[in-house]
Amino acid sequence: MVTRTTPDVLVIGAGPAGLTAAAEAIRHGLSVRIIDQNESRTLFSKALVVHSRSLEIFQDMGFADAVVNSGTKFRSLNMHTGTKELSRIVFQELNWKDADFPYWLSIPQSETERCMEDHLNDLGGIVERNTELVDLEQFEDYVRVTLKHEGDSIERIDVSWMVGCDGARSKTRKLLGLELEGKADDEVFILGDVIFDWDLPEDEGHNILSTDGIVLIVPLPEKGRFRLIFHMPELSVGYEPEVTLELLQKLIDQRTPFNTQISDLTWSSTFTSKHFVVSDHRKGRVFLAGDAAHIHSPVGGQGLNSGIQDAYNLMWKLALLHHGKAFPELLGSYTIERHKTAQDLITRVGTATKIVTLKNSLALQLRNQLASLLLNTDKMQNRMGRDIAMLDISYENSSVIVQDFLPQNQANHVLNRFKQMINHNEHDFHQGPSAGMRAPNIMLSANNITQPASLHDLYRGTHYALMLFSGATNSPNMDTLLEIGTTIQSQYQASIKPYIITLDLPANEEDNEHFIIDADKNIHELYAAWQPCLYLIRPDKYIAYRSQIINQDQLTTYLDRILIRKAIN
């Protein structure tokens, strides 16, 4: 047995959350080891859908194209009751607003993990397989971890930080003594991946609201292959039926309007509906992410995506603190932000699961009638696209999220609201994206050859982006804005890139990378920047801070809470 102090971060578990954590650790300048007790990554399809927000994360990390090319775009979802079609939701025709990836992507988990592990390998990382976490002990400045390798050899290492991404039965969580809080429903689902013999489109799914139990048919990238998911209302938790091709065919004949034969069952499983979140996402220098921190029903395909977003939220904060560039409060916000997100997700998914697993005949009829009405409205269809795609998750209640507004008495507030009603060009700063929201994107004009294609291109990377808006109606001195931006950039150890969003390029600034031209005012309108204002975008592309005026003292007051200044020579 050996003891050595390495690395900065130890990641337990090489599923999607763990692979994200390891790759992000390297991208943010940390040394990392990632272990997994299995001898290989999953060979099964398991979780199927990678959502728009996760694809944005992969784009920032640098391998989104590999994932998209390995999946199939989920074009539409067709809703049925018996032989009647209730609605048809064409995802790519919805109002996705600013989404870079306006669709759901159907891709087997085995392929998602392959793309992620390839990316990790490209960064110089490697998954150490057949390696098991045995024990951990925390000290003030490090965690002492005991590992067991193949052949039962024991290794002891001291690491600065540890991230447990080791699934629903997490050994990390157990060693920390943290409890899962929630409940399990007495609902059983079976699923199987099969080939369909039919002429229906390959990239469309079906949801059949059968009175015998809901049916989901989800497309897979392989030609002709779909996933079948059946709710089994007659079964109770603890009873797992043998999932056979014959059983799945019988259920298709009973519950769906399709006259088709299925074949080639490659993977099947049984799952029950669980809704749990860990009591705390962190204990000392050890963090939990993914299924180790929250477990919920697969309805909506949120689990894999939520784990990826846990790790993405965590690692830039951990890196800034570890490198002495941030104060502990920034890292502490991981628990605040992701614990609430997990709780909200469990509530939403739990409600959706209850709706799709109704058993009372009267309740079933009412559900189907309401579904017919609601699912044919643009509002509900757009919500199914964007909300489920996890683009509207907000951290507005986080301790490190702040927005400064001008004092406004009640009379002025009422007057401004009235002005907005009669003149839509009069925008209130409150209408802009709030601090805590994902920073909205927009394509940029091609009138400057050095200008990037979109705002998200500015935000991509490991830096903060400071957006100083000159205002659409009242422009301040450009030299003053440039001075504020460069001063802030030079004061802090964390990377902060300033950009000035202006309607016209100042004279003699043709080659200045800090200026973004918004001649058509589209960016100003998107951010409600009719008067000079500023937005600070975090490395995870969320709005950390916004202010209705450009006040350097207010901005530094905020930054001094979370980021460490450079030493003055």
Secondary structure by P-SEA (a helix, b strand, c coil): ccccccccbbbccccaaaaaaaaaaaaacccbbbbbcccccccccccccccaaaaaaaaaaccaaaaaaacccccbbbbbccccccccccccccccccccccbbbbbcaaaaaaaaaaaaaaacccccccbbbccccccccbbbbbbbcccbbbbbbbbcbbbbccccccaaaaaaccccccccccbbbbbbbbbbcccccccbbbbbbcccbbbbbbbcccccbbbbbbbcccccccccccccaaaaaaaaacccccccccccccccbbbbbbbbbccccccccbbbcccccbbbbcccccaaaaaaaaaaacaaaaaaaaacccccccccaaaaaaaaaaaaaaaaaaaaaaaaacccaaaaaaaaaaaaaaaacaaaaaaacccccccccccccccccccccccccaaaaaaaaaaaaaccccccccccccccccbbbbbbbcccccccccccccccccbbbbbbbccccccccaaaaaaaaaaaaaccccbbbbbbbcccccccccccccccccccaaaaaaacccccbbbbbccccccccccccccaaaaaaaaaacccccccc
